[in-house]
């Protein structure tokens, strides 16, 4: 039995859980996962057993419990440096942290207008100015980072880092709602969704959706 357990929300909807899970997969360490069905009468009571904030994801390593996706990623980076979750270069590491923190604390309009629903495909919606501005900022972040670093691996800082994990749920949103993107951003979305861990997560999300509708 693995000494490391991650507690996750529903894979079809839980964007913060996806971020931490992708980082954990990147470390290649053995772990167990527990998916807690959300939006149920007893969901909060169950989540509180694993996370003092009442929110997921949460990571348990022996006696240590870490909650919040960014805190989990930082902990994993400290404990598993071979995973290269942050760039080795100081300036690039600062860039990666800034990109990740901006997603962690912002883009509320995008979150509200385009909630993650991996298994679905919805007609493109009429978007308000705030959501359009959020999308434009995401595209700007991606375009700038990829132009500076993408030739070294195709991801925001060259190789896959926490920054890519943090924007992966946004990539799924753009597909779910048919958002038109510039060529470089569209290619980046395809690279993210083609990653084996992303395909694994998406398959589970579709199975969840099928089970809940059947």
N, CA and C atoms as a LAMMPS dump frame, in Angstrom:
ITEM: TIMESTEP
0
ITEM: NUMBER OF ATOMS
642
ITEM: BOX BOUNDS ff ff ff
-5.0000000000000000e+02 5.0000000000000000e+02
-5.0000000000000000e+02 5.0000000000000000e+02
-5.0000000000000000e+02 5.0000000000000000e+02
ITEM: ATOMS id mol type element x y z
1 1 1 N 0.849 -1.194 0
2 1 2 C 0 0 0
3 1 3 C 0.89 1.251 0
4 2 1 N 0.567 2.193 -0.86
5 2 2 C 1.344 3.43 -0.944
6 2 3 C 1.157 4.261 0.315
7 3 1 N 2.22 4.97 0.687
8 3 2 C 2.173 5.84 1.86
9 3 3 C 1.583 7.197 1.517
10 4 1 N 1.272 7.405 0.252
11 4 2 C 0.822 8.695 -0.251
12 4 3 C -0.592 8.535 -0.803
13 5 1 N -1.504 9.374 -0.327
14 5 2 C -2.886 9.319 -0.798
15 5 3 C -3.351 10.717 -1.15
16 6 1 N -3.991 10.848 -2.302
17 6 2 C -4.582 12.124 -2.689
18 6 3 C -6.097 11.971 -2.731
19 7 1 N -6.781 12.927 -2.141
20 7 2 C -8.237 12.944 -2.098
21 7 3 C -8.73 13.968 -3.101
22 8 1 N -9.602 13.525 -3.98
23 8 2 C -10.008 14.309 -5.138
24 8 3 C -11.523 14.482 -5.19
25 9 1 N -11.95 15.533 -5.868
26 9 2 C -13.357 15.681 -6.201
27 9 3 C -13.664 14.952 -7.504
28 10 1 N -14.918 15.032 -7.944
29 10 2 C -15.342 14.377 -9.174
30 10 3 C -14.425 14.763 -10.334
31 11 1 N -14 13.778 -11.104
32 11 2 C -13.027 14.058 -12.161
33 11 3 C -13.614 14.842 -13.331
34 12 1 N -14.923 14.8 -13.499
35 12 2 C -15.528 15.566 -14.581
36 12 3 C -15.551 17.064 -14.292
37 13 1 N -15.556 17.437 -13.017
38 13 2 C -15.77 18.835 -12.646
39 13 3 C -14.653 19.459 -11.811
40 14 1 N -13.864 18.672 -11.129
41 14 2 C -12.971 19.186 -10.083
42 14 3 C -11.644 19.661 -10.664
43 15 1 N -11.609 20.921 -11.096
44 15 2 C -10.422 21.462 -11.757
45 15 3 C -9.222 21.553 -10.817
46 16 1 N -9.454 21.926 -9.557
47 16 2 C -8.334 22.044 -8.613
48 16 3 C -7.743 20.674 -8.301
49 17 1 N -8.59 19.664 -8.241
50 17 2 C -8.088 18.304 -8.028
51 17 3 C -7.233 17.852 -9.197
52 18 1 N -7.655 18.187 -10.417
53 18 2 C -6.876 17.819 -11.604
54 18 3 C -5.478 18.418 -11.54
55 19 1 N -5.366 19.67 -11.118
56 19 2 C -4.064 20.329 -11.061
57 19 3 C -3.085 19.57 -10.152
58 20 1 N -3.528 19.29 -8.955
59 20 2 C -2.65 18.604 -8.002
60 20 3 C -2.343 17.181 -8.454
61 21 1 N -3.326 16.507 -9.022
62 21 2 C -3.142 15.125 -9.482
63 21 3 C -2.12 15.052 -10.602
64 22 1 N -2.172 16.014 -11.528
65 22 2 C -1.194 16.02 -12.619
66 22 3 C 0.225 16.202 -12.092
67 23 1 N 0.378 17.082 -11.111
68 23 2 C 1.694 17.275 -10.509
69 23 3 C 2.168 15.998 -9.825
70 24 1 N 1.267 15.336 -9.141
71 24 2 C 1.625 14.096 -8.46
72 24 3 C 2.014 13.016 -9.471
73 25 1 N 1.285 12.91 -10.56
74 25 2 C 1.639 11.944 -11.6
75 25 3 C 3.023 12.227 -12.166
76 26 1 N 3.359 13.507 -12.251
77 26 2 C 4.659 13.902 -12.811
78 26 3 C 5.825 13.385 -11.964
79 27 1 N 5.612 13.245 -10.664
80 27 2 C 6.688 12.78 -9.791
81 27 3 C 7.005 11.304 -10.01
82 28 1 N 6.068 10.552 -10.557
83 28 2 C 6.147 9.104 -10.813
84 28 3 C 6.164 8.266 -9.541
85 29 1 N 5.943 8.868 -8.367
86 29 2 C 5.903 8.093 -7.134
87 29 3 C 4.576 7.335 -7.047
88 30 1 N 4.585 6.243 -6.307
89 30 2 C 3.365 5.462 -6.12
90 30 3 C 2.417 6.202 -5.177
91 31 1 N 1.138 6.181 -5.504
92 31 2 C 0.158 6.811 -4.627
93 31 3 C -1.197 6.145 -4.812
94 32 1 N -2.036 6.355 -3.835
95 32 2 C -3.423 5.928 -3.935
96 32 3 C -4.292 7.167 -4.091
97 33 1 N -5.438 7.007 -4.704
98 33 2 C -6.354 8.135 -4.838
99 33 3 C -7.741 7.741 -4.358
100 34 1 N -8.398 8.704 -3.764
101 34 2 C -9.768 8.536 -3.286
102 34 3 C -10.598 9.665 -3.881
103 35 1 N -11.596 9.304 -4.667
104 35 2 C -12.491 10.304 -5.251
105 35 3 C -13.724 10.437 -4.361
106 36 1 N -13.962 11.643 -3.893
107 36 2 C -15.114 11.922 -3.025
108 36 3 C -16.197 12.564 -3.882
109 37 1 N -17.334 11.9 -4.08
110 37 2 C -18.406 12.515 -4.871
111 37 3 C -18.883 13.811 -4.216
112 38 1 N -18.867 14.886 -4.971
113 38 2 C -19.307 16.179 -4.455
114 38 3 C -20.777 16.405 -4.791
115 39 1 N -21.313 17.492 -4.262
116 39 2 C -22.703 17.891 -4.515
117 39 3 C -23.705 16.856 -3.996
118 40 1 N -23.288 16.12 -2.959
119 40 2 C -24.159 15.161 -2.302
120 40 3 C -24.455 15.658 -0.886
121 41 1 N -25.558 15.186 -0.257
122 41 2 C -25.906 15.678 1.084
123 41 3 C -24.788 15.53 2.109
124 42 1 N -24.017 14.443 2.008
125 42 2 C -22.973 14.196 3.001
126 42 3 C -21.578 14.573 2.502
127 43 1 N -21.497 15.266 1.367
128 43 2 C -20.189 15.537 0.766
129 43 3 C -19.282 16.334 1.69
130 44 1 N -19.788 17.435 2.25
131 44 2 C -18.926 18.278 3.073
132 44 3 C -18.437 17.521 4.308
133 45 1 N -19.301 16.76 4.931
134 45 2 C -18.909 15.976 6.101
135 45 3 C -17.798 14.992 5.739
136 46 1 N -17.914 14.372 4.568
137 46 2 C -16.896 13.422 4.127
138 46 3 C -15.581 14.127 3.829
139 47 1 N -15.659 15.252 3.119
140 47 2 C -14.447 15.99 2.76
141 47 3 C -13.702 16.445 4.004
142 48 1 N -14.436 16.864 5.028
143 48 2 C -13.802 17.346 6.256
144 48 3 C -12.991 16.256 6.965
145 49 1 N -13.248 15.019 6.652
146 49 2 C -12.446 13.935 7.217
147 49 3 C -11.021 13.962 6.669
148 50 1 N -10.878 14.526 5.476
149 50 2 C -9.587 14.509 4.799
150 50 3 C -8.938 15.881 4.682
151 51 1 N -9.742 16.933 4.728
152 51 2 C -9.23 18.282 4.491
153 51 3 C -9.831 19.25 5.506
154 52 1 N -9.005 19.904 6.318
155 52 2 C -9.538 20.821 7.329
156 52 3 C -10.242 22.033 6.736
157 53 1 N -9.955 22.362 5.472
158 53 2 C -10.631 23.492 4.836
159 53 3 C -12.011 23.134 4.314
160 54 1 N -12.304 21.839 4.268
161 54 2 C -13.573 21.4 3.703
162 54 3 C -13.578 21.409 2.189
163 55 1 N -12.377 21.519 1.593
164 55 2 C -12.255 21.543 0.145
165 55 3 C -11.204 20.544 -0.307
166 56 1 N -11.345 20.124 -1.551
167 56 2 C -10.39 19.203 -2.152
168 56 3 C -9.674 19.896 -3.308
169 57 1 N -8.441 19.446 -3.596
170 57 2 C -7.781 18.225 -3.181
171 57 3 C -7.117 18.349 -1.82
172 58 1 N -6.771 17.201 -1.296
173 58 2 C -5.942 17.111 -0.09
174 58 3 C -4.984 15.946 -0.287
175 59 1 N -3.792 16.111 0.226
176 59 2 C -2.749 15.096 0.093
177 59 3 C -2.346 14.632 1.481
178 60 1 N -2.306 13.331 1.673
179 60 2 C -1.864 12.766 2.947
180 60 3 C -0.622 11.926 2.71
181 61 1 N 0.442 12.275 3.442
182 61 2 C 1.699 11.543 3.354
183 61 3 C 2.116 11.191 4.773
184 62 1 N 1.847 9.955 5.173
185 62 2 C 2.083 9.571 6.563
186 62 3 C 1.189 10.392 7.477
187 63 1 N 1.797 11.114 8.422
188 63 2 C 1.04 11.961 9.339
189 63 3 C 0.8 13.362 8.784
190 64 1 N 1.395 13.663 7.654
191 64 2 C 1.28 14.996 7.068
192 64 3 C 0.059 15.1 6.173
193 65 1 N -0.719 16.165 6.363
194 65 2 C -1.831 16.471 5.47
195 65 3 C -1.6 17.847 4.869
196 66 1 N -1.7 17.925 3.556
197 66 2 C -1.551 19.189 2.84
198 66 3 C -2.819 19.418 2.037
199 67 1 N -3.396 20.6 2.178
200 67 2 C -4.572 20.934 1.39
201 67 3 C -4.262 22.182 0.57
202 68 1 N -5.074 22.407 -0.437
203 68 2 C -4.901 23.468 -1.431
204 68 3 C -3.939 22.977 -2.515
205 69 1 N -4.366 23.141 -3.753
206 69 2 C -3.609 22.583 -4.874
207 69 3 C -2.207 23.154 -5.008
208 70 1 N -2.052 24.465 -4.816
209 70 2 C -0.723 25.054 -4.959
210 70 3 C 0.205 24.588 -3.844
211 71 1 N -0.316 24.489 -2.616
212 71 2 C 0.495 23.987 -1.502
213 71 3 C 0.913 22.538 -1.747
214 72 1 N 0.014 21.75 -2.318
215 72 2 C 0.345 20.365 -2.643
216 72 3 C 1.473 20.313 -3.675
217 73 1 N 1.367 21.147 -4.699
218 73 2 C 2.407 21.167 -5.742
219 73 3 C 3.756 21.596 -5.174
220 74 1 N 3.751 22.595 -4.3
221 74 2 C 5.007 23.033 -3.685
222 74 3 C 5.607 21.919 -2.831
223 75 1 N 4.784 21.224 -2.09
224 75 2 C 5.259 20.126 -1.251
225 75 3 C 5.843 19.007 -2.1
226 76 1 N 5.153 18.667 -3.173
227 76 2 C 5.652 17.621 -4.07
228 76 3 C 6.984 18.021 -4.7
229 77 1 N 7.103 19.285 -5.068
230 77 2 C 8.352 19.767 -5.668
231 77 3 C 9.509 19.661 -4.684
232 78 1 N 9.257 19.959 -3.414
233 78 2 C 10.296 19.858 -2.385
234 78 3 C 10.712 18.418 -2.15
235 79 1 N 9.722 17.542 -2.074
236 79 2 C 9.991 16.153 -1.684
237 79 3 C 10.438 15.27 -2.846
238 80 1 N 10.13 15.69 -4.067
239 80 2 C 10.431 14.844 -5.228
240 80 3 C 11.083 15.704 -6.314
241 81 1 N 12.286 16.161 -6.071
242 81 2 C 12.943 17.065 -7.037
243 81 3 C 13.162 16.442 -8.408
244 82 1 N 13.237 15.14 -8.486
245 82 2 C 13.435 14.5 -9.783
246 82 3 C 12.247 14.711 -10.714
247 83 1 N 11.102 15.059 -10.141
248 83 2 C 9.93 15.339 -10.957
249 83 3 C 10.037 16.641 -11.725
250 84 1 N 10.988 17.505 -11.341
251 84 2 C 11.225 18.777 -12.031
252 84 3 C 9.942 19.588 -12.162
253 85 1 N 9.207 19.686 -11.074
254 85 2 C 7.931 20.401 -11.109
255 85 3 C 8.1 21.903 -11.266
256 86 1 N 9.259 22.414 -10.895
257 86 2 C 9.616 23.809 -11.183
258 86 3 C 10.895 23.824 -12.007
259 87 1 N 11.108 24.832 -12.85
260 87 2 C 12.365 24.924 -13.603
261 87 3 C 13.555 25.096 -12.663
262 88 1 N 14.7 24.605 -13.073
263 88 2 C 15.909 24.742 -12.268
264 88 3 C 16.442 26.167 -12.276
265 89 1 N 16.271 26.861 -13.387
266 89 2 C 16.735 28.235 -13.517
267 89 3 C 15.921 29.168 -12.623
268 90 1 N 16.6 30.023 -11.862
269 90 2 C 15.917 30.881 -10.889
270 90 3 C 14.895 31.795 -11.544
271 91 1 N 15.28 32.442 -12.639
272 91 2 C 14.366 33.369 -13.311
273 91 3 C 13.162 32.632 -13.894
274 92 1 N 13.409 31.48 -14.492
275 92 2 C 12.307 30.718 -15.072
276 92 3 C 11.408 30.143 -13.975
277 93 1 N 11.998 29.783 -12.852
278 93 2 C 11.189 29.289 -11.728
279 93 3 C 10.272 30.394 -11.217
280 94 1 N 10.783 31.611 -11.147
281 94 2 C 9.96 32.741 -10.727
282 94 3 C 8.834 32.987 -11.727
283 95 1 N 9.145 32.863 -13.009
284 95 2 C 8.113 33.015 -14.043
285 95 3 C 7.036 31.95 -13.892
286 96 1 N 7.457 30.702 -13.691
287 96 2 C 6.501 29.606 -13.532
288 96 3 C 5.618 29.815 -12.31
289 97 1 N 6.212 30.265 -11.22
290 97 2 C 5.436 30.511 -10.008
291 97 3 C 4.455 31.666 -10.221
292 98 1 N 4.872 32.697 -10.928
293 98 2 C 3.988 33.837 -11.182
294 98 3 C 2.805 33.42 -12.052
295 99 1 N 3.087 32.647 -13.091
296 99 2 C 2.031 32.157 -13.972
297 99 3 C 1.032 31.302 -13.19
298 100 1 N 1.559 30.426 -12.352
299 100 2 C 0.7 29.532 -11.57
300 100 3 C -0.121 30.307 -10.544
301 101 1 N 0.518 31.251 -9.856
302 101 2 C -0.179 32.023 -8.834
303 101 3 C -1.269 32.894 -9.444
304 102 1 N -1.03 33.404 -10.651
305 102 2 C -2.059 34.212 -11.313
306 102 3 C -3.304 33.372 -11.583
307 103 1 N -3.103 32.146 -12.018
308 103 2 C -4.265 31.265 -12.211
309 103 3 C -4.91 30.908 -10.882
310 104 1 N -4.091 30.68 -9.88
311 104 2 C -4.602 30.275 -8.574
312 104 3 C -5.53 31.332 -7.972
313 105 1 N -5.22 32.607 -8.203
314 105 2 C -5.968 33.677 -7.533
315 105 3 C -6.899 34.46 -8.44
316 106 1 N -6.863 34.187 -9.75
317 106 2 C -7.618 35.029 -10.67
318 106 3 C -8.547 34.264 -11.593
319 107 1 N -8.938 34.949 -12.661
320 107 2 C -9.757 34.384 -13.727
321 107 3 C -11.137 33.92 -13.252
322 108 1 N -11.722 34.663 -12.331
323 108 2 C -13.01 34.262 -11.777
324 108 3 C -14.117 34.293 -12.829
325 109 1 N -14.078 35.28 -13.72
326 109 2 C -15.115 35.365 -14.751
327 109 3 C -15.079 34.134 -15.659
328 110 1 N -13.872 33.719 -16.043
329 110 2 C -13.727 32.531 -16.883
330 110 3 C -14.243 31.297 -16.157
331 111 1 N -13.897 31.178 -14.885
332 111 2 C -14.357 30.015 -14.101
333 111 3 C -15.88 29.95 -14.057
334 112 1 N -16.509 31.115 -13.831
335 112 2 C -17.97 31.144 -13.689
336 112 3 C -18.681 30.882 -15.013
337 113 1 N -18.151 31.453 -16.081
338 113 2 C -18.826 31.341 -17.374
339 113 3 C -18.581 29.997 -18.053
340 114 1 N -17.396 29.42 -17.801
341 114 2 C -17.004 28.187 -18.478
342 114 3 C -16.539 27.146 -17.462
343 115 1 N -17.437 26.631 -16.635
344 115 2 C -17.023 25.641 -15.634
345 115 3 C -16.5 24.366 -16.292
346 116 1 N -15.537 23.734 -15.637
347 116 2 C -14.964 22.52 -16.201
348 116 3 C -16.004 21.408 -16.245
349 117 1 N -16.136 20.799 -17.395
350 117 2 C -17.015 19.644 -17.59
351 117 3 C -16.425 18.836 -18.74
352 118 1 N -15.446 18.037 -18.418
353 118 2 C -14.619 17.392 -19.429
354 118 3 C -15.419 16.513 -20.375
355 119 1 N -16.419 15.817 -19.86
356 119 2 C -17.144 14.849 -20.678
357 119 3 C -18.151 15.493 -21.625
358 120 1 N -18.392 16.795 -21.493
359 120 2 C -19.43 17.454 -22.278
360 120 3 C -18.853 18.261 -23.43
361 121 1 N -19.708 18.557 -24.398
362 121 2 C -19.411 19.501 -25.462
363 121 3 C -20.626 20.42 -25.599
364 122 1 N -20.415 21.696 -25.33
365 122 2 C -21.504 22.669 -25.354
366 122 3 C -21.33 23.636 -26.514
367 123 1 N -22.444 24.152 -27.036
368 123 2 C -22.326 25.195 -28.068
369 123 3 C -21.568 26.397 -27.512
370 124 1 N -20.813 27.063 -28.374
371 124 2 C -20.068 28.241 -27.946
372 124 3 C -21.034 29.292 -27.41
373 125 1 N -20.721 29.815 -26.234
374 125 2 C -21.615 30.74 -25.56
375 125 3 C -21.279 32.195 -25.889
376 126 1 N -22.273 33.054 -25.728
377 126 2 C -22.036 34.486 -25.796
378 126 3 C -21.336 34.888 -24.5
379 127 1 N -20.178 35.466 -24.606
380 127 2 C -19.366 35.749 -23.432
381 127 3 C -19.393 37.228 -23.094
382 128 1 N -19.382 37.533 -21.795
383 128 2 C -19.328 38.934 -21.384
384 128 3 C -17.896 39.446 -21.48
385 129 1 N -17.74 40.749 -21.312
386 129 2 C -16.431 41.367 -21.502
387 129 3 C -15.391 40.845 -20.517
388 130 1 N -15.82 40.56 -19.284
389 130 2 C -14.875 40.068 -18.273
390 130 3 C -14.328 38.7 -18.653
391 131 1 N -15.203 37.849 -19.156
392 131 2 C -14.756 36.521 -19.57
393 131 3 C -13.846 36.608 -20.784
394 132 1 N -14.193 37.469 -21.73
395 132 2 C -13.338 37.671 -22.899
396 132 3 C -11.959 38.171 -22.491
397 133 1 N -11.936 39.066 -21.521
398 133 2 C -10.648 39.592 -21.04
399 133 3 C -9.822 38.497 -20.382
400 134 1 N -10.488 37.62 -19.614
401 134 2 C -9.773 36.503 -18.982
402 134 3 C -9.183 35.57 -20.033
403 135 1 N -9.967 35.256 -21.059
404 135 2 C -9.48 34.372 -22.119
405 135 3 C -8.288 35.014 -22.834
406 136 1 N -8.412 36.315 -23.113
407 136 2 C -7.311 37.015 -23.778
408 136 3 C -6.041 36.987 -22.933
409 137 1 N -6.196 37.114 -21.628
410 137 2 C -5.026 37.078 -20.751
411 137 3 C -4.41 35.684 -20.73
412 138 1 N -5.213 34.64 -20.694
413 138 2 C -4.675 33.277 -20.745
414 138 3 C -3.892 33.077 -22.035
415 139 1 N -4.477 33.499 -23.146
416 139 2 C -3.801 33.355 -24.44
417 139 3 C -2.492 34.138 -24.448
418 140 1 N -2.497 35.328 -23.841
419 140 2 C -1.273 36.121 -23.76
420 140 3 C -0.192 35.404 -22.955
421 141 1 N -0.574 34.842 -21.81
422 141 2 C 0.378 34.094 -20.984
423 141 3 C 0.963 32.934 -21.782
424 142 1 N 0.09 32.157 -22.402
425 142 2 C 0.547 31.002 -23.164
426 142 3 C 1.463 31.417 -24.306
427 143 1 N 1.045 32.418 -25.079
428 143 2 C 1.802 32.832 -26.255
429 143 3 C 3.192 33.324 -25.866
430 144 1 N 3.242 34.138 -24.83
431 144 2 C 4.526 34.673 -24.383
432 144 3 C 5.443 33.564 -23.883
433 145 1 N 4.909 32.716 -23.008
434 145 2 C 5.723 31.641 -22.434
435 145 3 C 6.191 30.659 -23.5
436 146 1 N 5.298 30.301 -24.411
437 146 2 C 5.667 29.335 -25.443
438 146 3 C 6.691 29.91 -26.415
439 147 1 N 6.567 31.192 -26.725
440 147 2 C 7.53 31.799 -27.64
441 147 3 C 8.92 31.867 -27.017
442 148 1 N 8.972 32.034 -25.688
443 148 2 C 10.254 32.127 -24.994
444 148 3 C 10.847 30.766 -24.649
445 149 1 N 9.974 29.815 -24.353
446 149 2 C 10.454 28.551 -23.775
447 149 3 C 10.003 27.297 -24.513
448 150 1 N 8.966 27.415 -25.333
449 150 2 C 8.309 26.234 -25.876
450 150 3 C 9.162 25.375 -26.786
451 151 1 N 10.185 25.971 -27.412
452 151 2 C 11.026 25.188 -28.315
453 151 3 C 11.806 24.106 -27.582
454 152 1 N 11.882 24.229 -26.268
455 152 2 C 12.644 23.261 -25.47
456 152 3 C 11.791 22.101 -24.952
457 153 1 N 10.575 21.975 -25.457
458 153 2 C 9.734 20.863 -25.023
459 153 3 C 8.264 21.022 -25.332
460 154 1 N 7.862 22.23 -25.7
461 154 2 C 6.474 22.432 -26.104
462 154 3 C 5.539 22.872 -25.005
463 155 1 N 6.079 23.038 -23.781
464 155 2 C 5.231 23.467 -22.683
465 155 3 C 5.633 24.87 -22.232
466 156 1 N 4.93 25.402 -21.25
467 156 2 C 5.077 26.821 -20.925
468 156 3 C 6.487 27.199 -20.493
469 157 1 N 7.155 26.295 -19.797
470 157 2 C 8.535 26.539 -19.389
471 157 3 C 9.482 25.532 -20.027
472 158 1 N 9.102 25.026 -21.161
473 158 2 C 9.894 24.012 -21.861
474 158 3 C 9.368 22.631 -21.536
475 159 1 N 9.836 22.036 -20.43
476 159 2 C 9.28 20.757 -19.986
477 159 3 C 8.02 21.009 -19.139
478 160 1 N 7.235 19.974 -18.896
479 160 2 C 5.995 20.095 -18.13
480 160 3 C 6.306 20.485 -16.687
481 161 1 N 5.655 21.525 -16.202
482 161 2 C 5.838 21.997 -14.831
483 161 3 C 4.478 22.233 -14.175
484 162 1 N 4.522 22.726 -12.944
485 162 2 C 3.297 23.084 -12.231
486 162 3 C 2.471 24.08 -13.037
487 163 1 N 3.134 24.984 -13.754
488 163 2 C 2.41 25.967 -14.559
489 163 3 C 1.485 25.29 -15.564
490 164 1 N 1.966 24.251 -16.217
491 164 2 C 1.122 23.517 -17.171
492 164 3 C -0.016 22.793 -16.457
493 165 1 N 0.282 22.235 -15.292
494 165 2 C -0.772 21.575 -14.511
495 165 3 C -1.876 22.564 -14.146
496 166 1 N -1.483 23.803 -13.857
497 166 2 C -2.471 24.793 -13.441
498 166 3 C -3.338 25.282 -14.588
499 167 1 N -2.831 25.236 -15.79
500 167 2 C -3.63 25.675 -16.938
501 167 3 C -4.298 24.522 -17.677
502 168 1 N -4.019 23.295 -17.303
503 168 2 C -4.633 22.138 -17.964
504 168 3 C -6.155 22.17 -17.896
505 169 1 N -6.779 22.5 -16.734
506 169 2 C -8.236 22.562 -16.718
507 169 3 C -8.805 23.621 -17.663
508 170 1 N -8.065 24.704 -17.863
509 170 2 C -8.507 25.737 -18.793
510 170 3 C -8.495 25.192 -20.221
511 171 1 N -7.491 24.393 -20.536
512 171 2 C -7.441 23.759 -21.857
513 171 3 C -8.693 22.92 -22.093
514 172 1 N -9.121 22.177 -21.08
515 172 2 C -10.34 21.367 -21.248
516 172 3 C -11.569 22.253 -21.414
517 173 1 N -11.618 23.364 -20.728
518 173 2 C -12.748 24.283 -20.857
519 173 3 C -12.86 24.837 -22.275
520 174 1 N -11.73 25.194 -22.853
521 174 2 C -11.747 25.75 -24.205
522 174 3 C -12.302 24.745 -25.202
523 175 1 N -12.021 23.461 -24.987
524 175 2 C -12.561 22.418 -25.861
525 175 3 C -14.041 22.206 -25.578
526 176 1 N -14.414 22.132 -24.319
527 176 2 C -15.809 21.877 -23.945
528 176 3 C -16.752 22.921 -24.543
529 177 1 N -16.311 24.182 -24.555
530 177 2 C -17.195 25.264 -25
531 177 3 C -16.84 25.802 -26.382
532 178 1 N -15.965 25.124 -27.094
533 178 2 C -15.67 25.481 -28.466
534 178 3 C -15.071 26.866 -28.637
535 179 1 N -14.159 27.241 -27.736
536 179 2 C -13.54 28.558 -27.805
537 179 3 C -12.473 28.568 -28.908
538 180 1 N -12.576 29.52 -29.803
539 180 2 C -11.606 29.653 -30.885
540 180 3 C -10.33 30.311 -30.365
541 181 1 N -9.203 29.706 -30.68
542 181 2 C -7.915 30.176 -30.175
543 181 3 C -6.938 30.408 -31.32
544 182 1 N -5.947 31.262 -31.102
545 182 2 C -4.872 31.394 -32.081
546 182 3 C -4.116 30.074 -32.234
547 183 1 N -3.355 29.975 -33.309
548 183 2 C -2.718 28.694 -33.656
549 183 3 C -1.836 28.147 -32.537
550 184 1 N -0.975 29.006 -31.972
551 184 2 C -0.043 28.51 -30.948
552 184 3 C -0.784 28.025 -29.716
553 185 1 N -1.818 28.759 -29.302
554 185 2 C -2.602 28.355 -28.131
555 185 3 C -3.378 27.077 -28.409
556 186 1 N -3.932 26.963 -29.606
557 186 2 C -4.672 25.757 -29.978
558 186 3 C -3.758 24.534 -29.99
559 187 1 N -2.544 24.708 -30.494
560 187 2 C -1.592 23.596 -30.511
561 187 3 C -1.195 23.199 -29.099
562 188 1 N -1.078 24.179 -28.226
563 188 2 C -0.736 23.893 -26.827
564 188 3 C -1.852 23.092 -26.154
565 189 1 N -3.1 23.475 -26.411
566 189 2 C -4.232 22.715 -25.87
567 189 3 C -4.15 21.265 -26.307
568 190 1 N -3.853 21.036 -27.567
569 190 2 C -3.763 19.664 -28.069
570 190 3 C -2.637 18.893 -27.381
571 191 1 N -1.501 19.559 -27.13
572 191 2 C -0.395 18.882 -26.448
573 191 3 C -0.774 18.506 -25.022
574 192 1 N -1.44 19.414 -24.341
575 192 2 C -1.871 19.127 -22.965
576 192 3 C -2.841 17.943 -22.939
577 193 1 N -3.832 17.973 -23.814
578 193 2 C -4.862 16.93 -23.788
579 193 3 C -4.336 15.586 -24.265
580 194 1 N -3.214 15.595 -24.99
581 194 2 C -2.633 14.341 -25.474
582 194 3 C -1.734 13.656 -24.454
583 195 1 N -1.416 14.331 -23.366
584 195 2 C -0.566 13.724 -22.346
585 195 3 C -1.248 12.476 -21.773
586 196 1 N -0.506 11.388 -21.575
587 196 2 C -1.12 10.171 -21.023
588 196 3 C -1.904 10.401 -19.724
589 197 1 N -1.388 11.171 -18.744
590 197 2 C -2.195 11.418 -17.543
591 197 3 C -3.502 12.155 -17.837
592 198 1 N -3.464 13.091 -18.797
593 198 2 C -4.696 13.796 -19.151
594 198 3 C -5.694 12.852 -19.803
595 199 1 N -5.213 11.975 -20.647
596 199 2 C -6.118 11.006 -21.27
597 199 3 C -6.716 10.077 -20.213
598 200 1 N -5.897 9.695 -19.248
599 200 2 C -6.38 8.849 -18.151
600 200 3 C -7.473 9.556 -17.357
601 201 1 N -7.226 10.825 -17.018
602 201 2 C -8.21 11.59 -16.243
603 201 3 C -9.502 11.786 -17.047
604 202 1 N -9.366 12.126 -18.332
605 202 2 C -10.54 12.359 -19.177
606 202 3 C -11.38 11.093 -19.325
607 203 1 N -10.722 9.947 -19.444
608 203 2 C -11.449 8.685 -19.536
609 203 3 C -12.274 8.455 -18.277
610 204 1 N -11.684 8.702 -17.111
611 204 2 C -12.409 8.538 -15.851
612 204 3 C -13.557 9.54 -15.744
613 205 1 N -13.333 10.762 -16.233
614 205 2 C -14.383 11.782 -16.195
615 205 3 C -15.581 11.35 -17.048
616 206 1 N -15.302 10.783 -18.195
617 206 2 C -16.391 10.331 -19.076
618 206 3 C -17.134 9.153 -18.462
619 207 1 N -16.396 8.28 -17.779
620 207 2 C -17.051 7.154 -17.113
621 207 3 C -17.953 7.655 -15.985
622 208 1 N -17.481 8.666 -15.243
623 208 2 C -18.302 9.278 -14.2
624 208 3 C -19.59 9.836 -14.777
625 209 1 N -19.459 10.598 -15.866
626 209 2 C -20.621 11.238 -16.462
627 209 3 C -21.626 10.201 -16.97
628 210 1 N -21.097 9.128 -17.554
629 210 2 C -21.966 8.074 -18.053
630 210 3 C -22.707 7.392 -16.901
631 211 1 N -21.989 7.14 -15.816
632 211 2 C -22.609 6.481 -14.659
633 211 3 C -23.688 7.354 -14.029
634 212 1 N -23.437 8.661 -13.952
635 212 2 C -24.404 9.552 -13.311
636 212 3 C -25.638 9.771 -14.16
637 213 1 N -25.493 9.613 -15.48
638 213 2 C -26.644 9.819 -16.362
639 213 3 C -27.441 8.548 -16.601
640 214 1 N -26.809 7.412 -16.222
641 214 2 C -27.465 6.13 -16.494
642 214 3 C -28.197 5.578 -15.326
